[in-house]
Amino acid sequence: MNTLFDELHVGSLQLKNRFVMAPLTRMRSQQPGNIPWELNAEYYRQRASAGLIVTEATQVSQQGQGYPGTPGIHSPDQVAGWRKVTGAVHDAGGRIFLQLWHVGRISHRSFQPGNQIPVSASAVKPAGITYTASWQPVDFETPRALRTDEIPGVIGHFRQAASNAMDAGFDGVEIHGANGYLIDQFLQDGTNRRTDQYGGSLQNRTRFLLEVVSAVAEVWEMGRIGVRLSPFGTFNDMSDSDANALFTHVVRELDSSGIGYLHLVEPRASEAGQTDAIDASAQACLEKFRPIFRGILVSAGGYTPESAAAVIRDGLADAVAFGRLFIANPDLPERVRSAAGMNPYDRTTFYGGDARGYTDYPLLSGA
């Protein structure tokens, strides 16, 4: 039986424990240019006691941005900024992966090159509101469906971003296929109405994800590549007519690919929305997909240290990702080890701002 404090090998990488810092959008990159800077480097350095840090979602191109203040990995200045982050984390003894992100339709023309409308698998407008580049709330726009001949270029952006991540000193990359962003928009038939080789059948709808994985694997060894999925998720107005069949197929394909790990996040936005009343909790997802995926499985979904220890002990997951607990407790592994109290998090400081609620949470050492 393993514990949260046991080492774990992800490909050729040895992690010192099984605490993963989940990818957390904080909207604090330096402007203009969406460039990581010293404040971000300090934030990640403080949390280097995690076995693995997965960075906030990072757009692979300007077209991939959908929120103000989120960092990119597509310009030389961004690569240089991320190098400050990886250097700080490595100097503190940590390991860090970059999460590769394209938001697809969850954007606004104010972020897009030439003020164009956002792109997606199909021209299906999401319900709800989004934010402009100047932080103004507006209704979502109806996206433009990517032409078949444009898709290789978008995949190329993921490949180049993976190469940029290597240049920036990361230990690996995680492909963001969850939460209703572009890859998920290709996977689920509520957003994918295509009739070409990227739409219709499960095989076709999975094609974009697998081609992204293959492109990234031209840069990184498979063992240094993770993929994040949110099975049965409805966040960002997502749906599928048979999510159980879809995600079973996707997980089987990823198992065959040999990726370093699969990261499953519990959907939070609403009910699973399936006619057969699928239980979409974190543990239910693990129980469903653990027999299918034979590699390293990371689970995220509102865990406490106690519930995380239980899924590790029972072999349902190999590591657990913590989000809000890591925001407020930079030294989370040590607090769990010593049974110390936890700092409460301040939700009002999650998105945007400065050091308050970002780098000013106290550590046990007082450092």
N, C-alpha and C positions, 0 to 999 in steps of 0.2 A: 504494500500500500504506500503510495506516494503522499507527500505533504506539499504545502505551498512553499516550503523552504528547501525542497530538493532541487538539485540542478536539473536542467533540461537541455537536450541537444535539438536544435532546429537546423537541419542540414548540417553544415560543418561548423555551426556557431554554437558555443556553449553558453547557456544562460545560467546565472548564479542562483536564481530562484524562479518560481512560477507565477510571480506577480507581474502582470502586464499593465502598463499604463495605457488606457484606451485612447483612441484618437478623439480629440476634443477641440471643436471649433471655438476659438477664443477671440478672433477678429482684432488682433493687436499687431499686425505687421506694419512696418514703417511705410509711410506714404510720402510722395507718390511712388508707385512701383511695386507695391505689395511685397516688400523686401523684409525677410527676417533680420532682426538686429539684436543689440546687446540685451534688451529686456527679455526677448524670447530665449536667448542663450541662457540667461540666469534662471528663467522658469524651468527649462528642461534640465539644467544642471542640478537644480535642487531635488529633482525626482529620479536621479540616476541610480538610486538603490533598487529600482524596479529591475526585474530580470530582463525585461524588454520594454522600451518606450516605443509606442507607435505615435508618430506626430499627428497633429491636426491635419485634416484633409487639405491637400495642396494641389491647386489646379495645374494641369499639365500643359495648358495653353491659355491664352487670353479668352478664347471662346468658352473655356471650361469654367470660368468664374461665375458665381451666382450670388455672392454675399460680399458686402463691403469689409475691407480690412483683412481678408483671408490671403495667405501667402501663396506665391507661385513657385514653380521650379522650371521656368522656361526662359529666363533671361540671365545673362552673366551676373548681374547684380544680385539676383535672387540666389544663384548658386553660391556666390561669395558670402551672402548672409547666412545661408544654411551651414556653410563651413564653420562659421563661428559657433553655431549650435552644436554640431557634431563634435567639434574640438572640445567644447566645454563638457559635454556628456562623457566623452572618452577619458578626459583628464580626471573625471570623478569616478571612473570605473564602470560606466554604464554602457548599454547597447541600445541602438536606436535605428528604427526603420522609418522610412518616409511613406506616408499614405498618398497614393496617386489618385487623382480625382478629376472627373469631368461631370459637372452638374446637369448637362443637357438642358431640358426644358425648365428646370428650377433656377431661372435666371431672369434677367431683364435686359432690354436692348442697351441700357446705359453702360453695361459691362462689356458689350460685344464690339469686336472690331468693326469700324464703319457704322456703328449704331444699328446693326442688323438685328433681326429678331432671333431669339435663341433657337437651337436645333434640338431634335429628339429623334427617336426611332420613327415616330409618326406624328402627324399634326393633331395631337390631342391636348387640349388645354387643361392644365391642372386647376382644381378648385382652390380658392383661398387667395391670400395676398403674399407678395414678396417685397423685397426692399431694393431700391435703386442704389446706384453707386454713391449717392449723397444721403443715404439712410432714410429715404422717404418711402413710406408704405404705399404700395400700388397693387392693383389686381394683376394676377398672372396674365401673360400674353399667350396666344395660341402659337406654339412653336412651328418651325419649319421642319418637315421630314428631311433627314439627310438623304441625298441622292446616293445610289449604290456606288457610284464612282468617287464619292467623297469619303467613304468609310475608310479606305486604306490610309488616307491622310490623317484621320483622327487616330487610328491605331498607331500611325507613325509618331504622333504627339506623345502617346504613352511610351513608346520605345525611346524617344529622345529624352523624355522626362526621367526615365529609368537610368539612362546614361548620365544625365545631369546629376541625379542622386548619387551615383557612384563617384562622380567628380567632387561632389560636396562632402564625401567622407562617410556616407551612411553605411550601415552594416547590412542593409537589405531594403526591400520595398514591400508594401502591402497595397494591393489593387482594391480600390473601393467599388465593390459591386452591390452595395446595400442601399437601403433607405430612400429609394425612389430617384436616384441619380441616373446618369446616362446608361451605364451598363444594366442596371435594374430595369430601365425603360425598354431596353431590348429584350430582356428576359420575360417580362410579364405581359400577357396579351391584352390587359387593359390599356396599355400604352403602345403596344406593338401591333399595328394593323397592316404590316408590310406584306407584300406578295412576292418579293424577291427571295434570294437565298438567305436573308436575315429575318424572315418572318414566317409565320404559319406553324410549322411543326416544332416540337421541342428541340430537335437537332438544329433547326435553323435559328431559332431564337437564342440558343446557347452559343451560336457561332461567334458572335461579336466578342463575348467574354473570352472564349477560348483563343481567339486570334490575338486579343490583347495579352493574354498569358504567354502565348508563343512569342510575341514581339518582345515582351519584357525579358523572356528567357534567352533572347539573343544577347542580352547585356549581363544578366545575373544568372548564376547557377540556380536551378529549380529550388534547391534547399533554402535559398535566401529570398524566396518569393512567397508572400502570404496573400490570401484572398478573403475579403470580408463580405458576407452575405447576411441578409435579414429575411429568412424564410417566413412566409405568410404576412410580411409587413404591409401595412397600409399607409404608412407615413408618406407625405407628399402625394396623397391621392392616388395610391397604387392599388391595383387589383389584378387577379388572375382567375380564369374560369376553373382551373384545377391546379391550385398551388401545390398540393401534395405531390402530384405527378411531376410538375415542373421542377421543384427543388430536389426531389429524389433523383431526377435525371441529372441536374446540374452537379449535385454532390458526387454522384458516381463518376461523372466526367472529370471532375477535379481530382478525385481519388486516383484515377488512371493517369493523370498528368504528372503526378509526382511533386506537386508543390510542397513547399516547406511546412506550411500550416494552413488550416481553414479556420477562419474567425467567424463565429456565429453570434449575432446580436439579437437579443429578444426584441421583437417589435413592441412598441409602447403606445403608438398613436391611437389605436382604437381596437375594436374586436378583430379577430383573425378574418372574419367575413366569409368563411367557407361554409358551404351547405352541410358538410359533414362535421361541423363544429370542431375543427382541429384545435387542439390545445397549443397555443403559440408561446407558452412560457419558455424561459431559458432551459429549464430541466427537460421539458417535453421535447424541445428541439434536439437536445443532446441524446435523449433516449431513442429518438427517431433516426438520427443521422450517425450516431457513434458506430452502429454495426456496418454502416455503408462506407464511412471514411476511415481508412486504416492508418492515416498519418497523424501528425500532431493536430489536436483540436483545441482551440481557444474559445472560451465562452464568455460572453458579456451580457449583463442584464440585471442590474440592481442588486448585485451580490453583497452580502455582508461577509466579513472574514469567516464566520462560522459556516455559512452556506457554501462559500467557495471551497473551504477545506473539505466539506462533505463530497462535492462532485469530483474533486481530485482524488480523494480517498476511494471513492467508489469506481474510479476509472472512467467516468463519463466524460471528463475533460482532462487535458494535460496541463493546462494553464488557465487562469481566469483574469479577465481584463476588468479593471476598476476605473470608473470615470470620476464621479463627483467626490468619492473618497480621496482620490489622488489630487484633485483640485485643492482641497482643504488641508490635506495631510501629505506634504512632500515626502516625508520619511515614513510612508505607510507601512512598509515591511517591518521596520523596527518597532513601530507602535503596536503592530499585531503580535510580534514576537514577545514584547515585554508587557502585553496586555495593558498598555497605556490608554488613556482616554483619547477620543478623536476630536479634532477641531470641527465645529459646525461650518458648513459652507454658506456663502452669501450669494444667493441666486441672482441678485441685482447686479453683480459684477461679472457674470459669466461671459458676456459678449461686449467687446469693445472696452475702451477705457485705458487705464495706465497700470501702475504697479499694484494699486489697491485691489485686493481680491485675486491677485495673480502671483506676485512674488513675496507678499508680506505675511503669509500664513506662518505661524511659529513652528519651529522644529523642536524636538525634544531636547536637543543639545543647546538650543538657544541661538544657534548659528544663523 
